[in-house]
Amino acid sequence: MAVLLSGRGSNYLALQDAVDDGRVPAEVVLVLSNQPGAQGLERAKERGVATKVVPHRGEPSRAAHERKVLAALEEAKVDWVCLAGYMRLLGRDFVEHYTERILNIHPSLLPSFPGLHVHEQVIEHGARVSGCTVHLVDAGLDSGPIVVQRSVSVLDDDTPETLAARVLEQEHLAYPEALVRLLGEPWRVEGRRIVFG
Ligand code: GRF
């Protein structure tokens, strides 16, 4: 599989750890970023994993950028694409190329609080529970079928930073858990639901 990221890459590391210790029966063959300076690229290099930068800046359109990303994924012969803090929306062509083979992790209990600035929104809304969601990616924003969710309480004195840190711990468990299920059991998508078994 390939991991696509734009930033620090802690979810990538959690996946890499789960692959390396045999929990997830897969291999990360490529870590790709649209951001040349992404910390996650350094982390991948330290783990001996191939990396590639495909900058979106300078490309005439989203489609043009995505064609380059797709070419890199095809060259690496990946079966699965894991988005881990990849800060780009994927277009329909991309999603259809890897139908039901692209995963994303989002730091809220979807369908609540899609998009950006999630923890601020959660606190502002007064939600008592938050969490994270691993889902299959479709052409919408944080909208595909849900694979795994893990929850945390929102505390009265939470700031976006403290909440983000607690949710992130759960993210690092949820992403490997989702892959263990998807790679380890039969499943199918029925409407919005993933049905296992
Ligand atoms: C995570 O909170 C993830 O849910 C969101 O972006 C953040 C990425 O963090 N999509 P990291 O780069 O994996 O540390």
Boltz pocket constraint, residues with backbone or C-beta under 6 A from the ligand:
constraints:
  - pocket:
      binder: B
      contacts: [[A, 5], [A, 7], [A, 8], [A, 9], [A, 10], [A, 11], [A, 12], [A, 40], [A, 84], [A, 85], [A, 86], [A, 105], [A, 106], [A, 107], [A, 168], [A, 171]]
      max_distance: 6.0
